[in-house]
Amino acid sequence: MDKASSGWINGFIGMLIFSGSLPATRVAVADFDPVFLTVARAAIAGLLAAALLAAFRQKRPDRGDLASLAVVASGVVVGFPLLTALALEHITSAQSIVFIGLLPLATATFGVLRGGERPRPAFWVFSGLGSALVAGYALVQGRGGSLVGDMLMLAAIIVCGLGYAEGGRLSRKLGGWQVISWALVLSMPVMVPASLYGMPASWGGVGQAAWLGLAYVSLFSMLIGFVFWYRGLSQGGIAAVGQLQLLQPFFGLTLAATLLGEAVGWPMVAVTVAVVLCVAGAKRFAS
């Protein structure tokens, strides 16, 4: 299998894992404070990442890589989880998921700025069309949403796109799982004490669903998903593989409908088919 194909497969697996993040967060914030959820998931994942790095005796990053790792940590360890958790206090997971359709454009833009990639003009046409389809679907499905929730999600998309692009660029040097692991370890001096300080006074009010949500976002969304995602970005290109995120809202909406009982109608199928065509077009003209 060639490197580009491997990148798309790894990216697709990562995207599937991330599709469950917002539904899981929605469930978790029903019983957990959003700030505690953010620091707790990073602390749990950070402890696991430290164990992995030690077990495989990974060399410490160079001093020059620390700034990039700080950008990754700020975007995907702190920024996106916190902003989405806050947003999900105001909007449903279905309303939040559709914003993910704007993430490929953000990732591709930062891929150009930070990764030095230069997709062809036709790439931007397909990427923009796919994002427009998802955004239009968001407007239809998300009527009655909250302006505060929408703004928080928009901010989350921007910082996440930067974290994805920076991590994808750095993965070419350090490796995919090493980047997210070092970013998590870098955040631990803040996240571990903050999670201990912010623990609920009583655990009695925390239901099983919230615990499962915390487990998912800590293990899969914060660590395992990035192992595949950053490997895919480094192998297949940040801008190109990033277009797979156009499919994430629809997998996420399916989970929201199945697990949370949120309504998803037949228009989602039509838009999904159109978005798949946009992803195929963007892939063709990504380089």
FENHU-V231493 format. One record per run of one state. SS is the DSSP state (a for helix, b for strand, c for the rest). FROM is the first residue (numbers start at 1). TO is the last residue. If there is no record, write none. Layout:
BEGIN
<<SS;FROM;TO> <SS;FROM;TO>>
END
This chain:
BEGIN
<<c;1;2> <a;3;19> <c;20;20> <a;21;28> <c;29;33> <a;34;55> <c;56;62> <a;63;87> <c;88;92> <a;93;115> <c;116;120> <a;121;141> <c;142;146> <a;147;174> <c;175;175> <a;176;197> <c;198;207> <a;208;236> <c;237;237> <a;238;260> <c;261;266> <a;267;284> <c;285;287>>
END
